Amino acid sequence: MVPTSVDPSARASIDDLRDHDREVLEFLSHDPDSHVAFQGLRRRLGIHPEQLSRALHRLADSELVERTDLGYRVSRRALGFLSPVALKPAGPTATILQTSLPAHIDLRGLVGALRGTWIGPLRWYGFSESDEGLRLGWALEDDSIGIEILVRPGQLTMTAKVDSPSRLDEATRLGYELFHHASREISSNTDRGISA
């Protein structure tokens, strides 16, 4: 996206960014609807936690990044003058599982029950919402396998991103471990807001 007019103070904020600030901002601007957890940013970008924390504070102070209950995301102000940056290819992606969900499932309740959880070696990564549905992500500590769940009315789809095709079996096993956790949440008591 190329801006037609840019707020001079916003442009100055971008021009004064440090390297880690730019890395975070460019990464978050790639998917503006996503909310990425602190640890997800740390793992994906490989930035030391203290340096990442300082970068996020600087970006928030400049109103370029917003912190939400779901994680961090690029602000609308920043999107007004940023161009998306191509990230390295994610590697092979495969659908692990696609299943129907009962009609009474409260998707936001399900997301609330799953977000932030660590399932075995899978670490919570982040969340995004789009017209396509609600997308939740987990990844291994070394980011060699990523698992995403897309939920929309009546359907759950799980995909895996792997750093090499030889890891697809492991990703499938981890995906089913994650699905086991999700299905327990779906069938558990309704006090958690899972059922509408």
Backbone as a ProteinNet text record, in pm:
[ID]
protein_1_A
[PRIMARY]
MVPTSVDPSARASIDDLRDHDREVLEFLSHDPDSHVAFQGLRRRLGIHPEQLSRALHRLADSELVERTDLGYRVSRRALGFLSPVALKPAGPTATILQTSLPAHIDLRGLVGALRGTWIGPLRWYGFSESDEGLRLGWALEDDSIGIEILVRPGQLTMTAKVDSPSRLDEATRLGYELFHHASREISSNTDRGISA
[TERTIARY]
84.6	0	89	54.8	131.5	42.9	82.6	-1.6	-7	-123.2	-135.1	-93.6	-119.4	-73.6	-34	70.2	123.5	133.7	86	99.3	248.7	300.4	444.4	497.8	418.7	466.9	475.3	383.2	387.4	508.9	536.1	651.5	780.1	786.7	904.6	921	808.8	815.1	875.3	836.2	888.1	1036.3	1073.8	1212.8	1307.5	1256.7	1339.9	1345.5	1287.3	1281.2	1417.6	1437.6	1556.7	1532.8	1637.7	1627.7	1521.1	1521.1	1422.4	1281.8	1268.1	1137.1	1085	1171.6	1132.5	1094.8	1173.2	1143.2	1003.8	973.1	842.5	731.9	749.9	647.8	623.8	730.1	715.7	646.9	682.9	621.3	472	435.8	295.1	213.9	276.6	202.7	173.2	242.9	219.3	76	22.1	-115.5	-178	-230.2	-278.2	-391.8	-464.2	-574.4	-530.5	-403.8	-358.3	-319.5	-332.6	-288.8	-185.1	-60.2	47.1	96.4	104.1	150.3	297.7	338.3	477.2	572.6	544.4	633.4	632	518.1	511.1	601.6	600.4	690.5	835.9	863.9	1001.9	1053.7	971.5	1015.3	1029	932	933.3	1047	1071	1171.5	1309	1316.2	1445.3	1507.5	1425.3	1472.9	1472.9	1578.9	1589.1	1467.6	1410.7	1290.1	1299.9	1412.8	1426.6	1426.7	1496.8	1500.7	1363	1292.2	1157.9	1063.3	1072.7	988.2	1010.9	1137.3	1167.1	1116.1	1133	1084.5	933.6	862.3	716.1	670.9	742.2	708.6	730.3	841.8	867.5	760.5	725.8	625	487.6	455.4	327.4	326	437.2	445.7	429.4	474.4	461	327.8	242.8	111.3	120.9	225.2	243.3	202.1	198.5	157.2	60.2	-41	-138.1	-125.4	-136.5	-140.2	-285.6	-332.2	-469.2	-467.4	-584.6	-593.4	-544.8	-544.6	-507.5	-361.9	-292.8	-153.8	-125.6	-29.2	10.9	-31.6	-66.7	-99.5	-56.8	-38.3	-0.3	-121.1	-97.2	-206.9	-252.3	-373.3	-425.5	-340.7	-290.5	-205.4	-81.9	-18.2	102.1	68.7	-45.4	-82.8	-103.8	-128	-148.5	-26.1	91.2	212.2	312.4	274.4	363.4	330.7	431.4	412.3	440.3	357.2	384.3	521.1	587	718.3	703.7	761.2	752.3	835.5	775.5	847.7	898	992.8	1041.8	926.9	927.2	819.1	804.4	680.2	652.8	686.2	710.3	734.1	603.5	609.8	489.9	378.6	256	138.1	45.9	-12.1	-102	-221.3	-337.2	-454.7	-442.6	-447.8	-438.6	-576.9	-671.7	-802.7	-905.8	-1020.6	-1133.2	-1256.5	-1332.3	-1446.6	-1559.2	-1677.5	-1794.2	-1799.1	-1852.4	-1875.2	-2025.5	-2067.8	-2210	-2258.8	-2382.1	-2437.8	-2441.9	-2451.3	-2465.4	-2332.5	-2222	-2090.9	-2073	-2035.7	-1999.3	-1851.6	-1826.1	-1688.1	-1597	-1646	-1562.5	-1532.2	-1627.6	-1603.6	-1498.2	-1504	-1403.5	-1265.5	-1258.8	-1131.7	-1079.8	-1167.9	-1127.8	-1073.5	-1132.4	-1086.6	-952.3	-924.5	-801.2	-684.8	-713.9	-604.5	-514.7	-387.4	-288.5	-244.2	-307.9	-272.8	-152.1	-75.9	34.3	-13.6	-0.7	-44.2	79.8	123.5	247.2	360.3	435.2	544.2	498.3	368.6	318.1	297.5	352.2	342	244.7	162.5	65.8	138.7	84.7	146.6	62.6	-63.3	-145.3	-280.6	-353.3	-492.4	-518	-602.2	-647.9	-792.6	-859.3	-999.2	-1014.2	-1085.7	-1110.7	-1247.3	-1283.4	-1409.5	-1410.7	-1291.3	-1278.1	-1314	-1288.6	-1317.7	-1218.5	-1214	-1122.7	-1007.5	-885.2	-767.1	-678	-642.9	-555.7	-429.5	-316	-190.8	-104.4	-35.6	62.8	187.1	301.1	424.6	517.8	608	713.7	808.5	882.8	977.3	1072.7	1118.2	1211.6	1140.6	1009.9	927.7	936.6	980.8	993	858.3	762.2	626.9	530.2	435.7	328.9	195.3	101.7	-32	-131.8	-223.3	-329	-464.1	-554.9	-694.5	-776.9	-857.5	-952.9	-1091.1	-1163.4	-1300.3	-1395	-1503.2	-1612.7	-1740.3	-1854.9	-1978.6	-1986	-1997	-2014.5	-1889.2	-1772.3	-1653.7	-1525.8	-1437.9	-1303.8	-1207.2	-1106.5	-1003.2	-867.8	-785.7	-652.1	-548.8	-451.1	-343.8	-209.8	-109.7	26.4	120.4	214.6	324.9	451.1	528.9	649.1	770.9	886.9	1007.9	1061.5	1014	1051	942.1	920	816	835.1	956.4	980.9	918.3	879.4	820.7	667.5	607.8	462.1	396.6	454.7	397.4	397.1	506.5	513.6	410.3	396.2	297.7	156.1	129.6	-2.6	-30.4	68.7	52.5	24.8	101	80.6	-55.9	-97.4	-228.1	-340.6	-328.2	-430.8	-428.5	-310.9	-302.6	-376	-356.6	-426	-576.2	-616	-757.9	-822.4	-749.3	-801.5	-834.7	-746.9	-770.1	-891.2	-898.7	-1010.9	-1142.8	-1143.6	-1268.9	-1314.3	-1219.9	-1257.3	-1322.2	-1269.3	-1328.5	-1469.5	-1488.2	-1618.9	-1720.9	-1680.6	-1775.6	-1782.8	-1699.3	-1699.6	-1823.4	-1829.6	-1947.4	-1967.2	-2088	-2124	-2096.4	-2045.1	-2016.9	-1907.3	-1826.7	-1716.1	-1758.8	-1885.1	-1931.5	-1907.2	-1879.9	-1854.9	-1985.5	-2094.3	-2223.1	-2298.6	-2362.7	-2439.2	-2571.5
-116.1	0	122.2	218.4	341.3	455	528.2	634.8	753	818.4	938.9	1061.4	1060.6	1170.2	1111.2	1165	1110	1220.4	1191.8	1281.9	1300.7	1424.4	1445.5	1390.6	1398.6	1345.7	1193.3	1130.4	984.5	944.5	1016.8	986.4	1000	1101.8	1120.9	1003.9	952.7	837.6	717.2	693.3	580.1	600.3	721.6	749.2	733.5	751.3	743.3	603.3	505.5	371.4	303.5	222.1	138.6	9.8	-68.7	-191.1	-287.1	-316	-410.1	-353.6	-222.2	-159.3	-182.6	-163.4	-184.6	-330	-423.2	-565.5	-599.2	-551.7	-579.1	-516.2	-391.6	-320.2	-383.2	-420.1	-483.8	-619.3	-695.5	-826.1	-812.3	-724.2	-706.9	-648.5	-566.9	-506.7	-607.4	-720.7	-823.9	-877.7	-890.7	-935.2	-841	-726.8	-623	-665.3	-771	-815.6	-910.2	-950.1	-1047.8	-980.3	-1057.1	-1019.2	-1123.9	-1084.1	-1180.6	-1166.9	-1280.3	-1282.5	-1242.6	-1190.9	-1149.9	-1264.3	-1382.7	-1496.5	-1538.9	-1521.9	-1551.6	-1458.5	-1329.9	-1233.9	-1269.6	-1301.4	-1334.4	-1453.6	-1557.6	-1677.1	-1649	-1582.8	-1561.4	-1469	-1363.2	-1264.3	-1292.6	-1377.8	-1410.7	-1294.4	-1210.5	-1093.2	-1127.3	-1087.6	-1108.9	-1044.3	-1109.1	-1056.4	-911.3	-872.6	-733.8	-636	-672.3	-585.1	-576.4	-687.6	-687.4	-603.5	-617.3	-539	-389.2	-349.1	-206.7	-160	-244	-207	-190	-281.8	-271.9	-147.2	-113.8	8.4	132.5	138.4	253.9	264.5	150.7	150.9	190	144.3	181.4	329.6	380.8	523.1	610.4	559.7	633.8	605.4	526.9	488.2	414.2	333.1	253.7	108.2	64.7	-69.7	-57.6	-144.2	-146.6	-278.2	-270.2	-392.4	-418.5	-539.3	-578.3	-697.2	-739.5	-858.4	-982.8	-978.8	-1094.5	-1092.2	-982.5	-971	-833.6	-826.1	-699.5	-697.3	-578	-561.5	-422.4	-409.2	-280.7	-187.3	-60.1	36	83.3	133.8	189.7	310	384.4	500	456.1	347.3	298.3	245.3	181.2	124.8	232.3	354	463.8	497.6	454.7	490.1	376.8	256.7	142.6	66.8	8.4	-85.1	-224.4	-321.5	-457.3	-505.8	-580.4	-634.3	-785.4	-839.6	-983.7	-1056.6	-1156.5	-1240.5	-1363.5	-1432.9	-1554	-1652.7	-1732.9	-1827.9	-1919.4	-1953.2	-2030.4	-2177.6	-2224.1	-2366.1	-2435.7	-2567.5	-2642.5	-2626.2	-2615.5	-2606.9	-2721.2	-2783.1	-2895.8	-2889.8	-2926.8	-2940.1	-3072.2	-3063.9	-3182	-3238.5	-3148.9	-3192.8	-3087.9	-3133.4	-3043.7	-3116	-3049.8	-3114.4	-3014.3	-3068.1	-2985	-2955.2	-2839.3	-2802.2	-2798.5	-2834.2	-2823.8	-2679.4	-2664.9	-2531.9	-2442.1	-2499.4	-2418.6	-2365.2	-2396.1	-2355.1	-2203.6	-2142.1	-2000.3	-1992.1	-1946.7	-1945.8	-1857.5	-1742.7	-1654.1	-1718.1	-1792.5	-1864.7	-1971.9	-2041.2	-2143.4	-2080.4	-1969.3	-1898	-1854.7	-1801.7	-1758.8	-1872.5	-1991.1	-2107.2	-2158.7	-2142.9	-2197.2	-2098.8	-1970.9	-1874.4	-1872.1	-1859	-1853.2	-1988	-2096	-2227.7	-2286.8	-2361.7	-2439.9	-2583.9	-2648.8	-2787.3	-2871.2	-2950.5	-3026.7	-2930.9	-2957.3	-2867.7	-2745.5	-2738.3	-2624.7	-2503.9	-2391.5	-2266.7	-2173.8	-2104.7	-2009.5	-1905.4	-1876.3	-1779.7	-1652.8	-1665.7	-1546.7	-1577.1	-1469.7	-1476.6	-1370	-1401.7	-1299.1	-1326.4	-1221.2	-1229.6	-1163.4	-1230	-1175	-1223.2	-1186.8	-1233.3	-1385.4	-1443.6	-1588.6	-1661.9	-1600.4	-1662.3	-1619.9	-1694.7	-1669.3	-1768.3	-1716.2	-1799.6	-1793	-1911.1	-1923	-1995.8	-1958.1	-2020.2	-2063.8	-2175.6	-2229.4	-2266.6	-2272.7	-2312.7	-2379.1	-2460.8	-2514.5	-2402.1	-2421.4	-2319.7	-2273.8	-2366.5	-2329.6	-2285.5	-2277.4	-2230.7	-2323.3	-2447.8	-2540.4	-2598.9	-2597.8	-2642.7	-2540.3	-2500.2	-2411.9	-2477.4	-2465.1	-2521.3	-2406.7	-2399.4	-2298.1	-2366.5	-2309.1	-2352.3	-2234.9	-2261.5	-2163.7	-2211.9	-2130.1	-2164.6	-2063.4	-2116.8	-2035.2	-2112.4	-2050.5	-2120.9	-2258.8	-2360	-2495.7	-2567.2	-2503.7	-2569	-2532.5	-2631.5	-2613.6	-2675.8	-2597.9	-2647	-2625.8	-2729.2	-2721	-2741.1	-2650.5	-2661.6	-2658.6	-2712.6	-2714.1	-2648.2	-2572.2	-2517	-2579.9	-2640.4	-2710.1	-2657.4	-2667.2	-2618.6	-2716.7	-2842.3	-2939	-3045.8	-3103.9	-3205.9	-3325.4	-3352.2	-3465.7	-3445.2	-3323.8	-3294.6	-3302.5	-3335	-3334.6	-3437.7	-3555.8	-3655.4	-3604.8	-3543.5	-3488.1	-3377	-3292.2	-3184.1	-3240.7	-3348	-3411.6	-3465.6	-3531.2	-3582.2	-3468.3	-3359.1	-3242.8	-3179.1	-3177.4	-3122.6	-3200.6	-3332.2	-3413.5	-3397.6	-3373.7	-3343.9	-3212.6	-3114.6	-2986.9	-3004.7	-3083.9	-3107.7	-3178.3	-3271.1	-3339.2	-3236	-3140	-3033.8	-2949.1	-2911.5	-2830.1	-2904.8	-3032.4	-3108.6	-3124.4	-3135.1	-3137.6	-3006.3	-2895	-2764.4	-2754.7	-2805.4	-2799.2	-2883	-3000.5	-3090.1	-3070.8	-2982	-2960.3	-2882.6	-2852.7	-2784.6	-2650.4	-2603.4	-2480.3	-2355.4	-2370.1	-2254	-2165.8	-2217.8	-2139	-2055.8	-2062.5	-1981.7	-2046	-2175.6	-2242.1	-2259.9	-2286.7	-2304.5	-2172.5	-2146.6	-2022	-2035.9
0	0	0	-82.4	-91.7	-45.7	57.2	109.6	14.2	12.7	-68.7	10.9	140	224.9	359.3	416.9	540.5	643.7	763.9	876.7	904.1	899.3	919	1051.4	1159.3	1287	1282	1210.4	1195.2	1112.2	1006.3	921.6	1003	1089	1172.7	1269.5	1321.5	1411.4	1341.4	1217.9	1140.8	1109.8	1071.2	1035.3	1153.8	1276.9	1396.3	1458.6	1395.4	1453.7	1456.3	1558.3	1568.4	1490.9	1470.7	1390.4	1442.3	1573	1627.2	1615.9	1632.7	1617.4	1475.7	1377.6	1237.7	1211.3	1265.6	1246.5	1298.6	1419.1	1479.8	1396.8	1360.7	1285.1	1148.4	1079.7	949.3	962	1064.9	1083.8	1112.1	1204.1	1238.5	1122.9	1039.5	927.8	817.3	818.2	716.4	725.5	847.4	869.1	971.3	924.5	1016.1	1109.2	1074.6	1159.7	1269.7	1269.5	1368.8	1499.3	1605.4	1739.3	1777.1	1788.8	1812.7	1956.4	2025.3	2163.5	2170.4	2286.1	2306.7	2273.4	2328.7	2304.5	2158.2	2091.4	1948.6	1869	1903.3	1838.4	1866.6	1991.6	2030.4	1950.6	1943.3	1870.4	1720.9	1663.2	1517.8	1476	1553.6	1514.7	1574.3	1677	1737.3	1812.3	1871	1945.3	2094.1	2164.9	2309.1	2376.9	2480.2	2544.6	2592.6	2650.7	2697.4	2580.3	2473.6	2356.3	2291.9	2285.4	2228.8	2313.6	2444.1	2533.8	2513.8	2504.7	2483.7	2347.3	2245.3	2111	2112.4	2176.7	2181.7	2258	2367.4	2442.3	2356.1	2284.3	2197.5	2089.3	2029	1922.6	1976.8	2097.2	2158	2193.6	2246.9	2280.1	2155.9	2041.1	1914.7	1845.4	1912.3	1859.3	1726.4	1712.2	1590.6	1612.4	1739.6	1776.1	1892.6	1892	2000.9	2076.2	2208.1	2289.5	2322.6	2295	2323.7	2419.5	2462.7	2548.5	2475.7	2341.8	2262	2217	2235.9	2192.6	2136.2	2047	1985.8	1840.1	1792.2	1650.7	1605.9	1475.8	1418.8	1427.4	1454	1465.9	1328.4	1322.4	1196.8	1154.8	1251.1	1221.5	1142.6	1188.1	1119.9	981.4	967.9	837.6	731.9	776.2	682.3	599.5	642.6	567.4	554	589.7	572.7	445.8	387.2	276.1	329.1	292.1	340.5	293.5	377.4	345.9	331.1	226.9	205.1	309.7	371	465.2	392.1	454.2	390.3	375.1	271.4	252.4	374.2	404.6	524.5	509.5	391.3	370.8	339.2	322.1	286	389.8	342.2	427.6	390.8	491.3	466	559.6	508.6	593	667.7	799	883.5	909.9	933.4	976.9	938.1	897.3	873	924.6	1010	1070.7	1091.2	1106.3	1135.4	1284.2	1316.6	1456.2	1481	1602.1	1633.2	1616.6	1575.3	1547.1	1670.2	1789.8	1911	1965.2	1903.7	1955.2	1942.9	2053.1	2055.4	2016.2	1894.7	1844.8	1928.5	1971.4	2053.9	2189.6	2243.9	2368.3	2350	2236.5	2206.5	2192.7	2121.2	2105.4	2242.4	2325.4	2459.4	2543.7	2526.9	2603.6	2553.3	2424.3	2366.8	2366.1	2355.3	2339.8	2462.5	2435.6	2542.4	2595.5	2550	2603.6	2532.6	2607.7	2553.4	2552.3	2440	2425.4	2396.2	2492.7	2475.3	2441.1	2334.4	2296.7	2215	2181.4	2103.7	2194	2152.5	2227.3	2157.2	2235.9	2181.2	2098.7	1982.5	1892.3	1881.2	1839.1	1824.5	1763.7	1733.9	1692.4	1587.5	1490	1396.9	1360.4	1319.2	1279.8	1144.3	1056	923.4	876.5	755.2	698.3	686.5	674.2	660.3	790	904.8	1034	1139.1	1248.1	1359.4	1348.6	1346.7	1325.8	1450	1503.2	1619.1	1577.3	1635.4	1594.9	1711.4	1690.7	1784.2	1705.1	1771.2	1703.6	1804.3	1752.6	1837	1874.9	1980.4	2027.8	1918.3	1833.5	1727	1598.2	1602.4	1490	1368.1	1387.4	1274.8	1233.1	1324.6	1295.1	1352.3	1270.7	1314.4	1284.5	1377	1359.3	1371.8	1276.1	1280.8	1282	1360.7	1360.8	1310.2	1209.7	1158.3	1197.6	1273.8	1309.9	1248.5	1198	1145.2	1174	1161	1196.2	1129.4	1213.9	1166.3	1120.5	1128.3	1073.1	1147.8	1162.5	1216.5	1115.9	1075.8	984.6	1051.1	1049.4	1107.8	997.9	992.2	893.6	965.2	896.8	951.1	851.7	905.4	827.7	884.2	797.7	843.2	768.6	832.8	766.8	663.7	668.8	565.2	558.8	442	428.2	521.3	563.6	652.2	790.9	823.4	955.1	954.3	840.7	829.5	921.5	935.6	1026.9	1170.7	1212.2	1348	1363.7	1261.8	1266.9	1277.9	1206.7	1212.2	1352.5	1411.1	1547.9	1646	1634.7	1722.2	1697.5	1570.5	1537.2	1603.1	1604.3	1668.9	1819.8	1875.8	2018.8	2048.8	1963.3	1977.9	1957.6	1858.7	1834.4	1954.2	2015.5	2134.2	2242.5	2261.7	2359.9	2318.8	2191.2	2143.1	2157	2124.7	2132.8	2277.6	2371.2	2513.3	2553.7	2503.4	2533.6	2476.5	2357.3	2292.1	2368.8	2414.8	2480.8	2631.9	2687.1	2832.6	2875.4	3003.2	3054.4	2986.8	2985.5	2914.2	2997.2	3118.8	3204.4	3147.1	3057.2	3001.8	2880.9	2845.6	2732.3	2598.6	2596.7	2469.4	2392.7	2464.1	2396.6	2396.7	2283.7	2270.8	2342.4
[MASK]
++++++++++++++++++++++++++++++++++++++++++++++++++++++++++++++++++++++++++++++++++++++++++++++++++++++++++++++++++++++++++++++++++++++++++++++++++++++++++++++++++++++++++++++++++++++++++++++++++++

